[in-house]
């Protein structure tokens, strides 16, 4: 592997020249040019060390020695540019002067006199073999090969509400997101390996156009990493909620987020909005003309089964509907457009130059798992390799756990439900659990449920609006829930926690979405988060709403940066919240309601999702995989201690806008979530790989 390939950069014929130099060196010395104890050490030597050319026998022609040196130049611009130029180098075309080693003619043995022509012969064989390998026509087998990549029990898939599996454009690799990190399967090998550096929570992985790097979303932003692993490189810290992306040639990334499409240089830099939409978007792809983007869009929180596929011309802004019902569309080099609807992959013959179809849709593959908040879990390489996550009962489900302060876990059963849980919230007395839940095949129908932790049984469904009802919080008396709903224009609603009685609307969405965060101990007011529809704006702000009157929300913290994840202290005098004021998400405390009088920093090196201990003397928050603890003293004045790690684990954080853990009223255990394992569910998901799938596509959908 050449240095540029190891760094995940663009490669061309000069990488083959590097490989030839390594081959020649080993043929003449009997040892590798960059030997290491393992792959990572070998790559490190490729990047940092020069080859010791003195180990080449002195009887070898200086022209050969110089040719190898030119082949192994770490800077590709200083390396021989083409394999055909190696012959010229052997003839001395690139030498200003060749200094021959002093060997007395009278002392040369027959073996020494034969060394030069033998070396030249070996070089000729190597060049001929390399040239033949490059020029020999590659015959793609017609046979279609299918096999499965099993998901081990100790590596459950992670963040399954987002895209989880992806194939490299050249069809060599499959990457998938697990509890241990991103796993990479080289399809020429039998086993997958961890991409070191991807152990943090992440989602929506996608390959670079040259298949040498992978980018993905994290709580720190959009990052990239080489397929060989290493240190992730931050592309943009604000792109934390992408719902799909495509790394195009020219090293630019087009990604979908909120109500629009954006583009950013893959190396980082300013991003710009290229398409503004009326609904949530996903799965962008640039067509071959370089001026047309296809993408999926759905009505606000309407679900991808009700989505549409659009084509937008960047130069004119013109947009048209391509598919009336479907999502996750991809244009293929065979001249087909494929898309997913209700777990089935459909295909149609498609002319990308006229954006027109010939013939109707044809069923191609059934049983593809849809990621509720992102792309469908399938990917197609340019060489015709299809990869998809097969439907399974355990996918899009998760398990609930009690975790004590020492990190010891105790499973929680939820009545055998097979639904996905989000936003768990414990009642004030700790006996009931409210959560957002939906079935895998109904991501557009989310409701509020309540489970009795003391009695067990079946959870009680609180809402039935056939739209998004989510993110519940309890009133202090434990009698009611306040939640966000998108019925009738959307707003905040309150209903009895047993599901009886009417729903009372507390606020109306205008150009913003209202999300409840915490209610004061006396139940008279609450803090809510306001999220503007324009993702390009600063983002989230904190508002205050009086609950004992027909009031409208009033600004509490409305800054040029993000404020979110707020939590009122038990005595109602302090507000803890997350903000990116410093350029990174950190935890702050301010007096309530006079939040502008003081701001005290709590976290160090990042933090999100603050929770107060019920006695108000301790604050908890999450920093990547760790749950942190900070002592808090409020009398005679506010004093903040040094953050300490309470416990760590690969628990599901959902994403930056959906807190997914809570603390029990006893203050000694936490409610955490983890993706389901094989011990909990009978059927595990499988990654299906179909090589030479284009043969089947062209048979089913002739052009």
C-alpha positions as CSV (number, residue, x, y, z in Angstrom):
1,X,0.0,0.0,0.0
2,X,1.4,3.4,-1.0
3,X,1.7,6.3,1.5
4,X,-1.2,8.2,-0.2
5,X,-3.3,5.1,-0.2
6,X,-2.6,4.5,3.5
7,X,-3.7,8.1,4.2
8,X,-7.0,7.6,2.3
9,X,-6.1,10.1,-0.4
10,X,-6.6,9.9,-4.2
11,X,-4.7,7.1,-5.9
12,X,-3.7,6.5,-9.5
13,X,-1.1,4.6,-11.6
14,X,1.7,5.8,-9.3
15,X,0.4,3.5,-6.6
16,X,1.1,0.6,-8.9
17,X,4.6,1.9,-9.5
18,X,5.1,1.9,-5.7
19,X,3.9,-1.7,-5.5
20,X,6.3,-2.7,-8.3
21,X,9.2,-1.0,-6.4
22,X,8.3,-3.1,-3.3
23,X,8.2,-6.2,-5.4
24,X,11.6,-5.6,-6.9
25,X,13.1,-4.8,-3.6
26,X,11.9,-8.1,-2.1
27,X,13.0,-10.1,-5.1
28,X,16.5,-8.8,-4.9
29,X,17.0,-8.8,-1.1
30,X,14.7,-11.6,0.1
31,X,13.0,-9.3,2.6
32,X,10.0,-6.9,2.5
33,X,10.7,-3.2,1.8
34,X,8.6,-2.2,4.9
35,X,8.4,-5.2,7.2
36,X,6.4,-4.8,10.4
37,X,5.0,-7.2,13.1
38,X,1.4,-6.4,12.1
39,X,-0.5,-4.4,9.5
40,X,-0.6,-1.2,11.5
41,X,3.1,-1.2,12.2
42,X,3.8,-1.9,8.5
43,X,1.6,1.0,7.5
44,X,3.4,3.2,10.0
45,X,6.7,2.3,8.4
46,X,5.3,3.0,4.9
47,X,4.5,6.5,6.1
48,X,7.5,7.3,8.2
49,X,10.5,5.3,7.1
50,X,12.6,5.2,3.9
51,X,13.7,1.9,2.4
52,X,17.3,0.8,3.2
53,X,18.6,0.5,-0.4
54,X,22.0,-0.5,1.0
55,X,20.6,-4.0,1.6
56,X,20.5,-4.5,-2.2
57,X,23.5,-6.5,-3.3
58,X,26.4,-4.4,-4.6
59,X,26.6,-6.5,-7.7
60,X,23.2,-5.3,-8.8
61,X,23.2,-2.6,-11.5
62,X,23.1,1.0,-10.2
63,X,20.4,1.7,-12.7
64,X,18.2,-1.0,-11.1
65,X,19.0,0.5,-7.6
66,X,18.1,4.0,-8.8
67,X,14.9,2.7,-10.5
68,X,13.7,1.1,-7.2
69,X,14.5,4.4,-5.4
70,X,12.4,6.3,-7.9
71,X,9.5,3.8,-7.5
72,X,9.5,4.1,-3.7
73,X,9.4,7.9,-3.5
74,X,6.9,8.8,-0.8
75,X,5.8,11.9,-2.6
76,X,3.8,10.7,-5.7
77,X,4.8,13.8,-7.6
78,X,8.5,12.7,-7.3
79,X,7.7,9.0,-8.2
80,X,7.9,7.5,-11.7
81,X,4.5,8.4,-13.1
82,X,3.7,5.3,-15.3
83,X,4.6,1.7,-15.3
84,X,5.8,2.0,-18.9
85,X,8.5,4.6,-17.7
86,X,10.2,2.0,-15.5
87,X,11.9,0.5,-18.6
88,X,13.2,4.0,-19.4
89,X,14.5,4.3,-15.9
90,X,16.3,0.9,-16.2
91,X,18.0,2.3,-19.3
92,X,19.3,5.3,-17.3
93,X,16.9,7.8,-18.9
94,X,16.3,9.6,-15.5
95,X,19.9,9.4,-14.2
96,X,22.1,12.5,-14.3
97,X,25.1,10.4,-13.3
98,X,25.4,6.8,-12.2
99,X,28.1,6.0,-9.7
100,X,29.0,2.4,-10.0
101,X,30.2,0.5,-6.9
102,X,33.9,-0.4,-7.1
103,X,34.2,-4.1,-7.7
104,X,37.6,-5.4,-8.9
105,X,37.1,-7.2,-12.2
106,X,39.7,-9.8,-11.4
107,X,38.0,-10.8,-8.2
108,X,34.5,-11.2,-9.7
109,X,33.2,-14.8,-9.6
110,X,31.1,-16.4,-12.2
111,X,28.1,-16.0,-9.9
112,X,28.9,-12.2,-9.6
113,X,29.2,-11.8,-13.3
114,X,25.8,-13.4,-13.8
115,X,24.1,-11.2,-11.1
116,X,23.6,-8.2,-13.4
117,X,21.8,-10.0,-16.3
118,X,19.9,-12.1,-13.7
119,X,18.7,-8.9,-12.0
120,X,17.7,-7.4,-15.3
121,X,15.8,-10.6,-16.1
122,X,13.9,-10.5,-12.8
123,X,13.0,-6.8,-13.4
124,X,11.8,-7.6,-16.9
125,X,9.6,-10.5,-15.6
126,X,8.2,-8.2,-12.9
127,X,7.4,-5.4,-15.4
128,X,5.9,-7.8,-17.9
129,X,3.7,-9.4,-15.2
130,X,2.6,-6.0,-13.9
131,X,1.9,-4.7,-17.4
132,X,0.0,-7.9,-18.3
133,X,-2.1,-7.6,-15.1
134,X,-3.0,-4.0,-15.9
135,X,-3.7,-4.6,-19.6
136,X,-5.4,-8.0,-19.5
137,X,-9.1,-7.6,-20.0
138,X,-11.1,-8.3,-16.8
139,X,-13.8,-10.8,-17.4
140,X,-16.7,-10.3,-14.9
141,X,-18.2,-13.7,-14.1
142,X,-21.9,-14.0,-15.1
143,X,-22.6,-16.1,-12.0
144,X,-24.5,-14.2,-9.3
145,X,-23.0,-15.0,-5.9
146,X,-25.0,-14.6,-2.7
147,X,-23.8,-14.9,0.9
148,X,-24.5,-13.4,4.3
149,X,-22.3,-11.5,6.8
150,X,-23.5,-12.7,10.2
151,X,-23.7,-10.3,13.1
152,X,-21.9,-11.8,16.1
153,X,-23.7,-11.8,19.4
154,X,-21.1,-9.6,21.0
155,X,-21.3,-7.0,18.2
156,X,-24.9,-5.9,18.0
157,X,-25.7,-3.3,15.4
158,X,-25.7,0.3,16.8
159,X,-27.8,3.4,16.2
160,X,-30.2,1.4,14.0
161,X,-32.6,4.3,13.5
162,X,-30.0,5.7,11.1
163,X,-28.2,4.1,8.1
164,X,-26.2,1.2,9.4
165,X,-24.6,-0.6,6.4
166,X,-22.7,0.7,3.3
167,X,-20.6,-0.7,0.4
168,X,-17.6,0.9,-1.1
169,X,-18.0,2.2,-4.7
170,X,-15.4,-0.3,-6.0
171,X,-17.3,-3.2,-4.4
172,X,-14.3,-4.3,-2.3
173,X,-15.6,-3.4,1.2
174,X,-18.7,-3.5,3.3
175,X,-18.8,-1.4,6.4
176,X,-21.4,-1.7,9.2
177,X,-22.0,0.0,12.5
178,X,-21.8,-2.1,15.7
179,X,-21.5,-1.6,19.4
180,X,-17.7,-2.0,19.1
181,X,-17.4,0.5,16.2
182,X,-17.4,0.4,12.5
183,X,-16.6,-3.1,11.2
184,X,-15.0,-3.4,7.7
185,X,-15.3,-6.6,5.6
186,X,-13.0,-7.0,2.7
187,X,-15.1,-9.2,0.5
188,X,-11.9,-11.1,-0.6
189,X,-11.4,-12.2,3.0
190,X,-13.3,-14.3,5.4
191,X,-13.5,-12.0,8.5
192,X,-14.4,-8.5,9.3
193,X,-12.1,-6.2,11.3
194,X,-12.7,-3.1,13.4
195,X,-11.7,0.3,11.9
196,X,-9.7,1.6,14.9
197,X,-10.8,5.1,15.8
198,X,-14.6,4.5,15.3
199,X,-15.4,3.2,18.8
200,X,-17.5,6.4,19.6
201,X,-21.2,6.5,18.9
202,X,-21.8,7.3,15.3
203,X,-24.3,6.9,12.5
204,X,-24.9,7.1,8.7
205,X,-21.5,5.8,7.5
206,X,-20.7,6.3,3.8
207,X,-17.6,5.8,1.6
208,X,-15.5,8.2,-0.3
209,X,-15.8,8.1,-4.1
210,X,-12.3,6.4,-4.3
211,X,-13.3,3.8,-1.6
212,X,-10.3,4.7,0.6
213,X,-12.1,6.6,3.4
214,X,-15.4,6.5,5.3
215,X,-17.3,9.5,6.7
216,X,-20.0,9.4,9.3
217,X,-21.9,11.5,11.8
218,X,-21.0,11.8,15.5
219,X,-22.0,14.0,18.4
220,X,-18.9,16.0,17.6
221,X,-20.0,16.6,13.9
222,X,-19.2,15.0,10.5
223,X,-15.9,13.2,10.5
224,X,-13.8,11.0,8.1
225,X,-11.3,8.2,8.6
226,X,-9.2,6.0,6.4
227,X,-10.4,2.5,5.8
228,X,-7.2,1.3,7.5
229,X,-8.2,3.2,10.7
230,X,-6.4,5.8,12.6
231,X,-7.4,9.2,14.0
232,X,-10.7,10.6,12.7
233,X,-10.6,13.9,11.0
234,X,-13.3,16.5,11.7
235,X,-15.0,17.8,8.6
236,X,-17.6,20.0,10.2
237,X,-18.7,20.2,13.8
238,X,-22.2,21.5,13.0
239,X,-23.2,18.6,10.8
240,X,-24.4,16.4,13.6
241,X,-27.9,15.5,12.3
242,X,-27.4,14.5,8.7
243,X,-29.9,12.0,7.4
244,X,-27.9,10.8,4.4
245,X,-24.8,11.8,2.4
246,X,-22.9,11.1,-0.8
247,X,-19.1,11.7,-1.2
248,X,-18.8,12.8,-4.8
249,X,-15.8,13.0,-7.1
250,X,-14.0,16.3,-6.8
251,X,-13.8,15.6,-3.0
252,X,-17.1,17.3,-2.1
253,X,-19.8,15.8,0.1
254,X,-23.5,16.4,-0.5
255,X,-25.5,15.8,2.6
256,X,-29.2,16.1,3.7
257,X,-30.1,17.7,7.0
258,X,-33.5,19.0,8.1
259,X,-35.2,20.8,5.3
260,X,-32.5,21.0,2.6
261,X,-29.4,19.7,0.9
262,X,-26.0,21.0,1.6
263,X,-22.5,20.6,0.3
264,X,-19.1,20.9,1.9
265,X,-15.5,20.1,0.9
266,X,-14.4,16.7,2.1
267,X,-11.3,18.3,3.6
268,X,-13.4,20.7,5.6
269,X,-14.4,24.3,5.1
270,X,-17.5,26.4,4.8
271,X,-20.7,24.5,3.8
272,X,-23.5,25.9,1.7
273,X,-27.1,25.1,1.2
274,X,-27.8,24.0,-2.4
275,X,-31.4,22.9,-2.2
276,X,-34.2,24.2,0.1
277,X,-37.1,21.8,0.6
278,X,-40.6,21.8,2.2
279,X,-40.0,18.5,4.0
280,X,-37.4,16.4,5.6
281,X,-34.8,15.0,3.1
282,X,-32.5,12.1,2.8
283,X,-30.4,10.0,0.4
284,X,-28.9,12.6,-1.9
285,X,-26.9,11.6,-5.0
286,X,-25.4,13.7,-7.8
287,X,-26.2,12.4,-11.3
288,X,-23.5,12.0,-14.0
289,X,-24.2,15.5,-15.5
290,X,-22.8,17.0,-12.3
291,X,-25.8,19.5,-12.2
292,X,-28.7,17.3,-11.1
293,X,-29.2,15.9,-7.6
294,X,-31.8,13.2,-6.7
295,X,-33.0,13.0,-3.1
296,X,-35.9,11.7,-1.0
297,X,-38.3,14.0,0.9
298,X,-41.2,13.5,3.2
299,X,-43.7,15.7,4.9
300,X,-42.6,16.8,8.3
301,X,-42.2,13.6,10.4
302,X,-44.5,11.9,8.0
303,X,-42.4,8.7,7.5
304,X,-40.4,7.5,4.6
305,X,-43.1,5.1,3.4
306,X,-45.0,8.3,2.4
307,X,-42.0,9.9,0.9
308,X,-41.3,11.0,-2.6
309,X,-38.2,11.0,-4.8
310,X,-37.2,14.3,-6.4
311,X,-34.6,15.6,-8.9
312,X,-33.3,19.1,-8.6
313,X,-31.2,21.0,-11.1
314,X,-28.5,23.0,-9.2
315,X,-27.9,25.6,-11.8
316,X,-31.6,26.6,-12.2
317,X,-33.2,25.5,-9.0
318,X,-35.9,23.6,-10.9
319,X,-37.3,20.6,-9.0
320,X,-39.5,17.7,-10.2
321,X,-41.0,14.6,-8.7
322,X,-39.6,11.3,-10.0
323,X,-41.3,8.8,-7.7
324,X,-44.6,9.6,-6.1
325,X,-44.2,7.1,-3.3
326,X,-40.8,5.8,-2.2
327,X,-37.4,6.8,-0.8
328,X,-33.7,6.1,-0.7
329,X,-33.4,6.2,-4.5
330,X,-30.1,5.5,-6.3
331,X,-29.2,5.9,-9.9
332,X,-27.0,3.1,-11.3
333,X,-24.5,2.9,-14.1
334,X,-26.8,0.4,-15.9
335,X,-29.3,3.1,-16.6
336,X,-31.7,2.2,-13.8
337,X,-33.2,4.0,-10.8
338,X,-33.9,1.9,-7.8
339,X,-35.8,2.9,-4.6
340,X,-37.3,1.4,-1.5
341,X,-41.0,1.3,-0.4
342,X,-42.2,-0.6,2.6
343,X,-39.1,-2.7,2.8
344,X,-39.0,-3.7,-0.9
345,X,-36.5,-2.5,-3.5
346,X,-38.0,-1.5,-6.8
347,X,-36.3,-0.7,-10.1
348,X,-37.2,1.2,-13.3
349,X,-35.3,1.9,-16.5
350,X,-34.2,5.5,-16.3
351,X,-32.7,8.0,-18.7
352,X,-30.6,10.4,-16.5
353,X,-30.2,12.9,-19.3
354,X,-33.9,13.5,-19.7
355,X,-35.0,12.4,-16.2
356,X,-37.5,10.1,-17.8
357,X,-38.6,6.4,-17.3
358,X,-39.4,3.7,-19.7
359,X,-41.5,0.9,-18.2
360,X,-43.1,0.6,-14.8
361,X,-41.6,-0.4,-11.5
362,X,-40.4,-4.0,-10.9
363,X,-39.9,-5.7,-7.6
364,X,-36.2,-6.5,-7.2
365,X,-35.5,-7.4,-3.5
366,X,-37.9,-7.9,-0.6
367,X,-37.1,-7.7,3.1
368,X,-34.8,-4.6,3.2
369,X,-34.7,-2.9,6.6
370,X,-35.7,0.7,6.6
371,X,-33.9,3.1,8.9
372,X,-36.7,5.2,10.4
373,X,-34.7,8.5,10.6
374,X,-32.3,8.0,7.7
375,X,-31.6,6.0,4.6
376,X,-32.8,2.5,3.8
377,X,-30.2,0.0,4.8
378,X,-28.9,-1.0,1.3
379,X,-26.0,0.0,-0.9
380,X,-24.9,-0.7,-4.4
381,X,-21.4,-0.6,-5.7
382,X,-20.4,0.6,-9.1
383,X,-19.3,-3.0,-10.0
384,X,-22.8,-4.4,-9.3
385,X,-22.3,-5.6,-5.7
386,X,-25.6,-5.2,-3.8
387,X,-25.4,-5.1,0.0
388,X,-28.5,-4.8,2.3
389,X,-29.5,-5.4,5.8
390,X,-32.1,-8.2,5.8
391,X,-35.3,-7.7,7.7
392,X,-35.2,-9.3,11.1
393,X,-37.5,-9.1,14.2
394,X,-34.7,-7.8,16.4
395,X,-33.7,-4.9,14.2
396,X,-35.0,-1.5,15.3
397,X,-35.5,-2.7,18.8
398,X,-33.6,-2.0,21.9
399,X,-33.3,-3.2,25.4
400,X,-33.7,-1.2,28.6
401,X,-31.3,-1.6,31.5
402,X,-30.8,-0.4,35.0
403,X,-27.1,0.6,35.5
404,X,-25.9,1.4,39.0
405,X,-23.1,3.8,39.9
406,X,-20.5,1.1,39.6
407,X,-21.7,0.2,36.0
408,X,-23.5,-3.0,37.0
409,X,-26.4,-3.8,34.7
410,X,-29.8,-5.3,35.3
411,X,-32.2,-5.9,32.3
412,X,-35.7,-4.4,32.3
413,X,-38.5,-6.2,30.6
414,X,-41.2,-4.1,28.9
415,X,-44.0,-6.6,28.5
416,X,-42.5,-8.4,25.5
417,X,-43.1,-5.5,23.2
418,X,-41.3,-5.7,19.9
419,X,-41.4,-1.9,19.3
420,X,-38.5,0.6,19.3
421,X,-38.2,2.7,22.4
422,X,-37.0,6.3,22.4
423,X,-36.9,9.2,25.0
424,X,-37.5,7.1,28.2
425,X,-38.7,9.1,31.1
426,X,-39.2,7.8,34.7
427,X,-42.2,9.0,36.7
428,X,-41.4,11.1,39.8
429,X,-41.8,8.1,42.1
430,X,-39.9,5.8,39.7
431,X,-42.7,3.2,39.3
432,X,-43.7,4.0,35.7
433,X,-41.8,4.6,32.5
434,X,-43.0,6.8,29.7
435,X,-41.4,6.5,26.3
436,X,-41.9,7.1,22.6
437,X,-42.4,3.9,20.7
438,X,-43.2,2.7,17.2
439,X,-43.3,-0.5,15.2
440,X,-40.4,-1.1,12.8
441,X,-42.8,-1.1,9.8
442,X,-44.6,2.1,11.0
443,X,-41.9,4.7,11.6
444,X,-44.3,7.4,10.6
445,X,-46.7,6.5,13.5
446,X,-45.0,7.3,16.8
447,X,-46.9,7.3,20.0
448,X,-46.5,7.8,23.8
449,X,-46.6,4.7,25.9
450,X,-46.4,4.1,29.6
451,X,-45.1,0.9,31.3
452,X,-45.7,0.0,34.9
453,X,-42.3,-1.1,36.2
454,X,-43.7,-2.4,39.5
455,X,-46.6,-4.5,38.1
456,X,-45.2,-5.4,34.7
457,X,-47.6,-6.6,32.0
458,X,-48.3,-4.8,28.8
459,X,-47.5,-1.1,28.2
460,X,-50.4,1.3,27.9
461,X,-50.7,3.4,24.7
462,X,-51.4,7.0,25.6
463,X,-51.7,8.6,22.2
464,X,-53.3,7.4,18.9
465,X,-53.0,10.2,16.5
466,X,-51.3,8.4,13.5
467,X,-48.6,11.1,13.4
468,X,-45.6,11.8,15.5
469,X,-46.3,12.1,19.2
470,X,-43.0,12.0,21.1
471,X,-40.6,13.2,23.8
472,X,-42.8,12.9,26.9
473,X,-42.0,14.6,30.3
474,X,-43.9,14.0,33.5
475,X,-45.7,16.6,35.6
476,X,-44.4,16.6,39.2
477,X,-47.5,14.9,40.6
478,X,-47.0,11.9,38.2
479,X,-50.6,12.3,37.0
480,X,-50.0,13.7,33.5
481,X,-47.6,13.7,30.5
482,X,-46.6,16.7,28.3
483,X,-45.3,15.8,24.8
484,X,-44.8,17.1,21.3
485,X,-47.4,16.3,18.6
486,X,-47.6,17.1,14.9
487,X,-51.3,16.8,14.6
488,X,-53.2,19.8,13.3
489,X,-50.1,22.0,12.7
490,X,-48.3,20.7,15.8
491,X,-47.7,21.9,19.4
492,X,-47.4,20.8,23.0
493,X,-50.1,18.6,24.5
494,X,-50.9,17.3,28.0
495,X,-52.8,14.1,28.8
496,X,-53.5,11.9,31.8
497,X,-50.7,9.3,32.3
498,X,-53.3,6.5,32.2
499,X,-54.5,7.5,28.8
500,X,-58.0,8.6,29.9
501,X,-59.6,12.0,29.5
502,X,-59.1,14.6,26.8
503,X,-55.8,15.9,25.4
504,X,-55.2,19.6,26.2
505,X,-53.2,21.7,23.8
506,X,-50.6,23.9,25.6
507,X,-48.9,25.6,22.6
508,X,-49.1,25.9,18.8
509,X,-46.2,25.4,16.5
510,X,-45.8,28.4,14.2
511,X,-42.4,28.4,12.3
512,X,-40.8,26.4,15.1
513,X,-41.1,23.1,16.8
514,X,-41.8,23.0,20.6
515,X,-40.2,20.2,22.6
516,X,-40.8,19.9,26.4
517,X,-37.7,19.5,28.6
518,X,-38.5,20.0,32.3
519,X,-41.4,21.1,34.5
520,X,-41.1,23.1,37.7
521,X,-41.7,21.3,41.0
522,X,-44.9,23.2,41.6
523,X,-46.2,22.3,38.1
524,X,-46.9,25.9,37.1
525,X,-44.3,26.4,34.4
526,X,-42.0,24.5,32.2
527,X,-38.8,25.0,30.1
528,X,-39.1,23.9,26.5
529,X,-36.7,23.8,23.5
530,X,-37.6,25.7,20.3
531,X,-36.2,24.4,17.1
532,X,-36.6,26.6,14.0
533,X,-37.5,25.0,10.7
534,X,-34.4,26.5,9.0
535,X,-31.5,24.2,9.8
536,X,-29.1,26.8,8.6
537,X,-29.9,29.1,11.5
538,X,-28.2,28.9,14.9
539,X,-30.5,26.1,15.9
540,X,-32.1,25.5,19.3
541,X,-33.1,28.0,21.9
542,X,-34.8,27.7,25.4
543,X,-38.2,29.1,26.2
544,X,-40.4,29.4,29.2
545,X,-44.1,28.5,29.3
546,X,-46.7,29.2,32.1
547,X,-48.9,26.1,32.4
548,X,-51.6,27.6,34.6
549,X,-52.8,30.1,32.0
550,X,-53.3,30.4,28.3
551,X,-49.8,31.9,27.8
552,X,-47.5,31.6,24.9
553,X,-43.9,30.6,25.2
554,X,-41.5,33.4,26.1
555,X,-37.7,33.5,25.3
556,X,-35.5,32.3,28.1
557,X,-32.1,31.8,26.4
558,X,-32.1,33.0,22.8
559,X,-28.6,33.3,21.5
560,X,-26.5,33.0,18.3
561,X,-25.5,29.5,19.4
562,X,-27.4,26.3,20.5
563,X,-29.0,25.8,23.9
564,X,-30.7,22.5,24.6
565,X,-31.1,19.6,27.0
566,X,-32.2,21.8,29.9
567,X,-33.0,20.5,33.4
568,X,-34.4,22.4,36.3
569,X,-32.9,21.8,39.7
570,X,-35.1,20.1,42.3
571,X,-35.6,23.4,44.1
572,X,-36.3,25.2,40.9
573,X,-33.6,27.8,41.4
574,X,-31.0,26.6,38.8
575,X,-31.1,25.6,35.2
576,X,-28.6,23.2,33.7
577,X,-28.3,23.0,30.0
578,X,-26.1,22.2,27.0
579,X,-24.6,24.9,24.7
580,X,-22.1,25.1,22.0
581,X,-21.0,28.5,23.2
582,X,-17.3,27.4,23.3
583,X,-17.5,25.7,19.9
584,X,-18.1,22.3,21.6
585,X,-21.1,21.1,23.5
586,X,-20.6,21.8,27.2
587,X,-22.8,21.8,30.3
588,X,-23.6,25.1,32.0
589,X,-25.6,26.2,35.0
590,X,-27.4,29.5,35.3
591,X,-29.8,30.9,37.9
592,X,-33.5,30.4,37.1
593,X,-35.4,32.3,35.8
594,X,-32.7,35.0,35.6
595,X,-30.5,32.9,33.4
596,X,-28.6,35.9,32.0
597,X,-27.2,36.9,35.5
598,X,-24.6,34.2,35.6
599,X,-23.2,31.2,33.6
600,X,-21.1,28.6,35.3
601,X,-19.3,26.0,33.2
602,X,-19.7,22.4,34.6
603,X,-18.2,20.0,32.1
604,X,-14.7,19.6,30.8
605,X,-13.9,18.4,27.3
606,X,-17.5,18.1,26.2
607,X,-20.9,17.2,27.7
608,X,-24.6,16.7,26.9
609,X,-27.9,15.7,28.5
610,X,-27.6,17.0,32.1
611,X,-29.7,15.3,34.9
612,X,-29.9,16.5,38.5
613,X,-29.7,14.1,41.4
614,X,-33.0,14.2,43.2
615,X,-31.4,15.9,46.2
616,X,-29.8,18.6,44.0
617,X,-26.3,18.0,45.3
618,X,-25.0,16.3,42.2
619,X,-25.3,16.8,38.4
620,X,-24.9,14.0,35.9
621,X,-24.2,14.3,32.1
622,X,-22.9,12.2,29.2
623,X,-19.6,12.6,27.5
624,X,-19.4,10.2,24.6
625,X,-19.6,6.7,26.2
626,X,-19.2,7.9,29.8
627,X,-21.7,9.1,32.3
628,X,-20.1,11.8,34.4
629,X,-20.8,13.1,37.9
630,X,-20.2,16.6,39.3
631,X,-20.8,17.7,42.9
632,X,-22.9,20.8,43.2
633,X,-23.2,23.1,46.1
634,X,-25.8,25.9,46.0
635,X,-25.5,27.3,49.5
636,X,-24.3,29.8,50.5
637,X,-23.4,30.3,46.9
638,X,-23.1,28.1,43.8
639,X,-20.0,26.0,43.7
640,X,-19.2,23.3,41.1
641,X,-16.9,20.4,41.6
642,X,-14.5,18.5,39.3
643,X,-16.2,16.1,36.8
644,X,-15.6,12.4,37.6
645,X,-16.4,9.4,35.4
646,X,-19.2,7.4,37.0
647,X,-19.3,4.5,34.5
648,X,-18.8,3.9,30.8
649,X,-20.5,1.7,28.3
650,X,-21.8,1.4,24.7
651,X,-25.2,2.7,25.5
652,X,-27.5,4.2,22.9
653,X,-27.5,7.9,22.8
654,X,-29.9,8.2,19.9
655,X,-28.7,11.5,18.5
656,X,-27.9,15.0,19.6
657,X,-31.6,16.1,20.0
658,X,-33.1,13.0,21.7
659,X,-31.9,12.3,25.2
660,X,-32.1,8.6,25.8
661,X,-31.4,8.0,29.5
662,X,-32.8,8.9,32.9
663,X,-32.1,8.7,36.6
664,X,-34.1,6.9,39.2
665,X,-35.5,8.9,42.1
666,X,-33.2,7.0,44.5
667,X,-30.2,8.6,42.7
668,X,-28.3,5.3,42.7
669,X,-29.3,3.8,39.3
670,X,-29.8,5.0,35.7
671,X,-32.1,3.9,33.0
672,X,-30.0,3.2,29.9
673,X,-30.7,1.7,26.4
674,X,-28.9,-0.7,24.3
675,X,-29.6,-2.3,20.9
676,X,-31.1,-5.8,21.3
677,X,-28.8,-8.9,21.4
678,X,-29.3,-12.5,20.2
679,X,-30.0,-13.7,23.7
680,X,-33.0,-11.3,23.9
681,X,-34.5,-11.8,20.5
682,X,-35.0,-14.9,18.4
683,X,-34.0,-13.6,15.0
684,X,-30.9,-11.5,14.3
685,X,-30.4,-9.3,11.3
686,X,-28.0,-10.4,8.6
687,X,-26.1,-8.4,6.0
688,X,-26.7,-9.9,2.6
689,X,-24.1,-9.5,-0.2
690,X,-25.0,-10.2,-3.8
691,X,-22.1,-10.0,-6.2
692,X,-22.7,-9.4,-10.0
693,X,-26.2,-8.3,-9.1
694,X,-26.4,-6.1,-12.2
695,X,-26.8,-9.3,-14.2
696,X,-30.1,-9.9,-12.4
697,X,-31.2,-6.3,-12.6
698,X,-30.8,-6.1,-16.3
699,X,-32.7,-9.4,-16.7
700,X,-35.6,-8.2,-14.5
701,X,-35.7,-4.6,-15.9
702,X,-34.5,-4.6,-19.5
703,X,-33.8,-1.2,-21.1
